[in-house]
Amino acid sequence: MQTRHLVTVILMMIIGLAWTGTASAGPLKKRLQNQHYRICDGIDSGELTYKEARRLRHQHRKIRRMRHHFLADGRLSHRERRILHQRLDRNSERIYALKHNRRHEYGRVWYGYYH
């Protein structure tokens, strides 16, 4: 009887740890996806020039690679999560600023990835 309770408690702890490790990466993935769509929307609407879009896509790729690198061990530490959120905040501000400046017209055929 004691062994059964001990095994149950250990299983609950393992499941809890696994759940918290995967849950920490969810909001970051959602933010990355949202920023990707904002960049694509800026290209479609002509609010971003070719150089602006190229720079934003480059920054977006760097953040995605950083997230992938941080998740290589299976979890995100508080420091890693804070770094990623800071980078995403800065990138979001850049997207907003470039979409709302007075430069328009993408001017090239867009062959990038969308969804």
N, CA and C atoms as a LAMMPS dump frame, in Angstrom:
ITEM: TIMESTEP
0
ITEM: NUMBER OF ATOMS
345
ITEM: BOX BOUNDS ff ff ff
-5.0000000000000000e+02 5.0000000000000000e+02
-5.0000000000000000e+02 5.0000000000000000e+02
-5.0000000000000000e+02 5.0000000000000000e+02
ITEM: ATOMS id mol type element x y z
1 1 1 N 0.816 -1.19 0
2 1 2 C 0 0 0
3 1 3 C 0.862 1.257 0
4 2 1 N 1.885 1.289 0.852
5 2 2 C 2.781 2.429 0.928
6 2 3 C 3.499 2.634 -0.404
7 3 1 N 3.93 1.553 -1.03
8 3 2 C 4.662 1.643 -2.292
9 3 3 C 3.771 2.245 -3.378
10 4 1 N 2.532 1.855 -3.36
11 4 2 C 1.593 2.372 -4.359
12 4 3 C 1.41 3.876 -4.215
13 5 1 N 1.305 4.36 -3.013
14 5 2 C 1.167 5.796 -2.77
15 5 3 C 2.439 6.539 -3.176
16 6 1 N 3.569 5.947 -2.861
17 6 2 C 4.845 6.559 -3.218
18 6 3 C 4.995 6.676 -4.732
19 7 1 N 4.641 5.63 -5.455
20 7 2 C 4.711 5.648 -6.916
21 7 3 C 3.753 6.698 -7.482
22 8 1 N 2.572 6.798 -6.911
23 8 2 C 1.598 7.795 -7.36
24 8 3 C 2.127 9.211 -7.15
25 9 1 N 2.718 9.469 -6.001
26 9 2 C 3.255 10.796 -5.719
27 9 3 C 4.399 11.124 -6.676
28 10 1 N 5.273 10.178 -6.909
29 10 2 C 6.401 10.401 -7.829
30 10 3 C 5.892 10.669 -9.24
31 11 1 N 4.906 9.91 -9.698
32 11 2 C 4.33 10.141 -11.032
33 11 3 C 3.701 11.529 -11.133
34 12 1 N 3.009 11.945 -10.091
35 12 2 C 2.388 13.273 -10.103
36 12 3 C 3.457 14.362 -10.187
37 13 1 N 4.562 14.177 -9.48
38 13 2 C 5.645 15.162 -9.52
39 13 3 C 6.279 15.228 -10.91
40 14 1 N 6.489 14.081 -11.512
41 14 2 C 7.09 14.045 -12.855
42 14 3 C 6.171 14.715 -13.864
43 15 1 N 4.891 14.414 -13.794
44 15 2 C 3.93 15.032 -14.714
45 15 3 C 3.873 16.536 -14.493
46 16 1 N 3.905 16.962 -13.237
47 16 2 C 3.886 18.393 -12.931
48 16 3 C 5.104 19.109 -13.466
49 17 1 N 6.27 18.515 -13.31
50 17 2 C 7.492 19.13 -13.828
51 17 3 C 7.485 19.188 -15.346
52 18 1 N 7.035 18.123 -15.977
53 18 2 C 6.98 18.118 -17.444
54 18 3 C 5.992 19.159 -17.948
55 19 1 N 4.878 19.317 -17.273
56 19 2 C 3.862 20.284 -17.697
57 19 3 C 4.369 21.711 -17.569
58 20 1 N 5.054 22.029 -16.483
59 20 2 C 5.544 23.394 -16.307
60 20 3 C 6.639 23.721 -17.301
61 21 1 N 7.446 22.752 -17.695
62 21 2 C 8.506 23.004 -18.675
63 21 3 C 7.946 23.319 -20.043
64 22 1 N 6.899 22.636 -20.452
65 22 2 C 6.333 22.887 -21.772
66 22 3 C 5.433 24.115 -21.768
67 23 1 N 4.802 24.41 -20.66
68 23 2 C 3.888 25.555 -20.602
69 23 3 C 4.628 26.872 -20.741
70 24 1 N 5.884 26.92 -20.342
71 24 2 C 6.616 28.182 -20.382
72 24 3 C 6.937 28.617 -21.803
73 25 1 N 6.95 27.698 -22.756
74 25 2 C 7.309 28.044 -24.125
75 25 3 C 6.087 28.455 -24.951
76 26 1 N 4.883 28.194 -24.468
77 26 2 C 3.674 28.459 -25.238
78 26 3 C 3.439 29.919 -25.58
79 27 1 N 3.428 30.818 -24.601
80 27 2 C 3.182 32.23 -24.907
81 27 3 C 4.24 32.83 -25.835
82 28 1 N 5.466 32.371 -25.723
83 28 2 C 6.518 32.873 -26.611
84 28 3 C 6.253 32.467 -28.051
85 29 1 N 5.827 31.232 -28.232
86 29 2 C 5.529 30.761 -29.583
87 29 3 C 4.367 31.556 -30.181
88 30 1 N 3.375 31.851 -29.356
89 30 2 C 2.216 32.633 -29.799
90 30 3 C 2.644 34.043 -30.196
91 31 1 N 3.527 34.654 -29.404
92 31 2 C 4.01 36.003 -29.716
93 31 3 C 4.813 36.007 -31.01
94 32 1 N 5.658 34.992 -31.202
95 32 2 C 6.441 34.902 -32.437
96 32 3 C 5.515 34.784 -33.647
97 33 1 N 4.497 33.961 -33.512
98 33 2 C 3.554 33.782 -34.609
99 33 3 C 2.799 35.085 -34.89
100 34 1 N 2.396 35.772 -33.85
101 34 2 C 1.683 37.033 -34.002
102 34 3 C 2.557 38.075 -34.714
103 35 1 N 3.824 38.166 -34.323
104 35 2 C 4.719 39.128 -34.969
105 35 3 C 4.975 38.752 -36.424
106 36 1 N 5.06 37.461 -36.697
107 36 2 C 5.219 37.017 -38.085
108 36 3 C 4.035 37.486 -38.935
109 37 1 N 2.828 37.318 -38.41
110 37 2 C 1.639 37.752 -39.142
111 37 3 C 1.603 39.273 -39.315
112 38 1 N 2.075 40.004 -38.322
113 38 2 C 2.117 41.468 -38.439
114 38 3 C 3.083 41.897 -39.539
115 39 1 N 4.213 41.219 -39.655
116 39 2 C 5.171 41.534 -40.726
117 39 3 C 4.552 41.215 -42.083
118 40 1 N 3.93 40.048 -42.197
119 40 2 C 3.284 39.665 -43.464
120 40 3 C 2.166 40.636 -43.829
121 41 1 N 1.408 41.087 -42.841
122 41 2 C 0.339 42.047 -43.083
123 41 3 C 0.912 43.376 -43.572
124 42 1 N 2.026 43.79 -43.009
125 42 2 C 2.674 45.025 -43.45
126 42 3 C 3.169 44.936 -44.88
127 43 1 N 3.622 43.769 -45.276
128 43 2 C 4.059 43.56 -46.663
129 43 3 C 2.862 43.596 -47.591
130 44 1 N 1.795 42.872 -47.22
131 44 2 C 0.598 42.816 -48.061
132 44 3 C -0.047 44.188 -48.235
133 45 1 N -0.062 44.968 -47.18
134 45 2 C -0.728 46.271 -47.247
135 45 3 C 0.172 47.349 -47.846
136 46 1 N 1.453 47.04 -48.018
137 46 2 C 2.371 48.027 -48.583
138 46 3 C 2.915 48.999 -47.549
139 47 1 N 2.655 48.748 -46.27
140 47 2 C 3.145 49.646 -45.226
141 47 3 C 4.642 49.481 -44.976
142 48 1 N 5.21 48.354 -45.393
143 48 2 C 6.639 48.101 -45.211
144 48 3 C 7.351 48.131 -46.553
145 49 1 N 8.517 48.744 -46.581
146 49 2 C 9.347 48.697 -47.783
147 49 3 C 10.112 47.382 -47.786
148 50 1 N 10.779 47.099 -48.883
149 50 2 C 11.536 45.862 -49.006
150 50 3 C 12.615 45.773 -47.931
151 51 1 N 13.38 46.837 -47.747
152 51 2 C 14.47 46.817 -46.763
153 51 3 C 13.938 46.705 -45.331
154 52 1 N 12.839 47.376 -45.036
155 52 2 C 12.252 47.282 -43.706
156 52 3 C 11.805 45.851 -43.418
157 53 1 N 11.118 45.261 -44.384
158 53 2 C 10.621 43.898 -44.2
159 53 3 C 11.777 42.911 -44.067
160 54 1 N 12.817 43.101 -44.848
161 54 2 C 13.97 42.21 -44.786
162 54 3 C 14.623 42.296 -43.404
163 55 1 N 14.765 43.49 -42.87
164 55 2 C 15.365 43.681 -41.554
165 55 3 C 14.492 43.048 -40.458
166 56 1 N 13.182 43.245 -40.56
167 56 2 C 12.275 42.672 -39.564
168 56 3 C 12.285 41.139 -39.618
169 57 1 N 12.295 40.586 -40.83
170 57 2 C 12.339 39.128 -40.963
171 57 3 C 13.637 38.571 -40.403
172 58 1 N 14.739 39.297 -40.607
173 58 2 C 16.032 38.863 -40.081
174 58 3 C 16 38.832 -38.548
175 59 1 N 15.481 39.886 -37.928
176 59 2 C 15.375 39.925 -36.468
177 59 3 C 14.447 38.81 -35.951
178 60 1 N 13.374 38.569 -36.682
179 60 2 C 12.424 37.533 -36.304
180 60 3 C 13.103 36.158 -36.312
181 61 1 N 13.897 35.889 -37.345
182 61 2 C 14.623 34.618 -37.434
183 61 3 C 15.621 34.47 -36.285
184 62 1 N 16.3 35.565 -35.932
185 62 2 C 17.267 35.508 -34.83
186 62 3 C 16.576 35.135 -33.513
187 63 1 N 15.415 35.711 -33.277
188 63 2 C 14.685 35.409 -32.041
189 63 3 C 14.203 33.96 -32.05
190 64 1 N 13.71 33.488 -33.195
191 64 2 C 13.277 32.09 -33.291
192 64 3 C 14.436 31.133 -33.026
193 65 1 N 15.609 31.448 -33.606
194 65 2 C 16.785 30.601 -33.382
195 65 3 C 17.202 30.614 -31.914
196 66 1 N 17.121 31.786 -31.292
197 66 2 C 17.481 31.901 -29.891
198 66 3 C 16.532 31.067 -29.029
199 67 1 N 15.243 31.139 -29.322
200 67 2 C 14.256 30.345 -28.583
201 67 3 C 14.546 28.859 -28.75
202 68 1 N 14.849 28.446 -29.977
203 68 2 C 15.166 27.043 -30.251
204 68 3 C 16.413 26.616 -29.466
205 69 1 N 17.407 27.474 -29.433
206 69 2 C 18.643 27.179 -28.703
207 69 3 C 18.374 27.072 -27.199
208 70 1 N 17.572 27.99 -26.665
209 70 2 C 17.257 27.96 -25.24
210 70 3 C 16.442 26.719 -24.868
211 71 1 N 15.596 26.254 -25.775
212 71 2 C 14.758 25.088 -25.488
213 71 3 C 15.469 23.769 -25.762
214 72 1 N 16.738 23.805 -26.135
215 72 2 C 17.465 22.578 -26.457
216 72 3 C 17.555 21.641 -25.256
217 73 1 N 17.6 22.188 -24.052
218 73 2 C 17.663 21.343 -22.862
219 73 3 C 16.272 20.946 -22.359
220 74 1 N 15.229 21.382 -23.042
221 74 2 C 13.867 20.973 -22.694
222 74 3 C 13.096 21.937 -21.829
223 75 1 N 13.724 23.006 -21.381
224 75 2 C 13.008 23.967 -20.541
225 75 3 C 13.618 25.35 -20.705
226 76 1 N 12.852 26.354 -20.283
227 76 2 C 13.333 27.731 -20.294
228 76 3 C 13.536 28.197 -18.861
229 77 1 N 14.7 28.733 -18.576
230 77 2 C 14.925 29.307 -17.253
231 77 3 C 14.265 30.689 -17.215
232 78 1 N 14.173 31.262 -16.036
233 78 2 C 13.581 32.597 -15.906
234 78 3 C 14.406 33.624 -16.681
235 79 1 N 15.71 33.489 -16.638
236 79 2 C 16.601 34.412 -17.356
237 79 3 C 16.382 34.313 -18.869
238 80 1 N 16.303 33.065 -19.387
239 80 2 C 16.094 32.868 -20.823
240 80 3 C 14.738 33.422 -21.26
241 81 1 N 13.719 33.169 -20.437
242 81 2 C 12.385 33.671 -20.765
243 81 3 C 12.369 35.199 -20.776
244 82 1 N 13.05 35.826 -19.785
245 82 2 C 13.121 37.287 -19.719
246 82 3 C 13.84 37.855 -20.944
247 83 1 N 14.934 37.232 -21.356
248 83 2 C 15.678 37.682 -22.537
249 83 3 C 14.792 37.614 -23.775
250 84 1 N 14.096 36.492 -23.945
251 84 2 C 13.237 36.345 -25.125
252 84 3 C 12.106 37.368 -25.124
253 85 1 N 11.49 37.593 -23.976
254 85 2 C 10.413 38.583 -23.914
255 85 3 C 10.936 39.989 -24.202
256 86 1 N 12.128 40.318 -23.73
257 86 2 C 12.703 41.627 -24.029
258 86 3 C 12.953 41.782 -25.522
259 87 1 N 13.496 40.747 -26.146
260 87 2 C 13.74 40.802 -27.592
261 87 3 C 12.429 40.926 -28.365
262 88 1 N 11.414 40.179 -27.931
263 88 2 C 10.122 40.262 -28.606
264 88 3 C 9.478 41.631 -28.408
265 89 1 N 9.64 42.222 -27.228
266 89 2 C 9.118 43.572 -26.994
267 89 3 C 9.78 44.567 -27.944
268 90 1 N 11.101 44.489 -28.033
269 90 2 C 11.836 45.411 -28.901
270 90 3 C 11.441 45.212 -30.361
271 91 1 N 11.294 43.95 -30.773
272 91 2 C 10.908 43.677 -32.156
273 91 3 C 9.489 44.165 -32.434
274 92 1 N 8.596 44.044 -31.459
275 92 2 C 7.233 44.524 -31.634
276 92 3 C 7.213 46.047 -31.826
277 93 1 N 8.033 46.731 -31.045
278 93 2 C 8.126 48.187 -31.204
279 93 3 C 8.664 48.556 -32.583
280 94 1 N 9.639 47.802 -33.069
281 94 2 C 10.184 48.059 -34.415
282 94 3 C 9.12 47.848 -35.488
283 95 1 N 8.357 46.768 -35.359
284 95 2 C 7.307 46.494 -36.339
285 95 3 C 6.315 47.647 -36.368
286 96 1 N 5.893 48.081 -35.201
287 96 2 C 4.934 49.182 -35.135
288 96 3 C 5.513 50.445 -35.767
289 97 1 N 6.741 50.781 -35.395
290 97 2 C 7.354 52.019 -35.897
291 97 3 C 7.517 51.974 -37.415
292 98 1 N 7.954 50.859 -37.943
293 98 2 C 8.178 50.778 -39.387
294 98 3 C 6.869 50.711 -40.169
295 99 1 N 5.85 50.109 -39.589
296 99 2 C 4.558 50.074 -40.277
297 99 3 C 3.876 51.435 -40.276
298 100 1 N 4.23 52.296 -39.331
299 100 2 C 3.556 53.583 -39.219
300 100 3 C 4.414 54.769 -39.637
301 101 1 N 5.549 54.495 -40.273
302 101 2 C 6.309 55.631 -40.812
303 101 3 C 5.731 55.989 -42.184
304 102 1 N 6.261 56.932 -42.849
305 102 2 C 5.674 57.415 -44.105
306 102 3 C 6.226 56.726 -45.347
307 103 1 N 7.002 55.686 -45.162
308 103 2 C 7.512 54.932 -46.309
309 103 3 C 6.526 53.82 -46.639
310 104 1 N 6.241 53.672 -47.919
311 104 2 C 5.262 52.667 -48.342
312 104 3 C 5.779 51.923 -49.561
313 105 1 N 4.943 50.99 -50.006
314 105 2 C 5.169 50.21 -51.214
315 105 3 C 6.33 49.258 -51.085
316 106 1 N 5.984 48.012 -50.992
317 106 2 C 6.971 46.962 -50.894
318 106 3 C 7.819 46.932 -52.153
319 107 1 N 7.192 47.006 -53.324
320 107 2 C 7.907 47.2 -54.575
321 107 3 C 8.576 45.982 -55.172
322 108 1 N 8.506 44.848 -54.556
323 108 2 C 9.082 43.628 -55.107
324 108 3 C 8.081 42.496 -54.932
325 109 1 N 8.275 41.464 -55.725
326 109 2 C 7.414 40.3 -55.587
327 109 3 C 7.821 39.569 -54.314
328 110 1 N 6.851 39.215 -53.517
329 110 2 C 7.121 38.566 -52.24
330 110 3 C 6.998 37.065 -52.384
331 111 1 N 8.112 36.369 -52.183
332 111 2 C 8.106 34.906 -52.271
333 111 3 C 8.377 34.255 -50.915
334 112 1 N 8.12 34.966 -49.848
335 112 2 C 8.432 34.46 -48.51
336 112 3 C 7.408 33.457 -48.03
337 113 1 N 7.577 33.029 -46.808
338 113 2 C 6.655 32.094 -46.191
339 113 3 C 5.555 32.874 -45.495
340 114 1 N 4.387 32.329 -45.459
341 114 2 C 3.282 33.031 -44.804
342 114 3 C 2.787 32.259 -43.596
343 115 1 N 2.193 31.139 -43.78
344 115 2 C 1.534 30.482 -42.642
345 115 3 C 2.085 29.101 -42.452
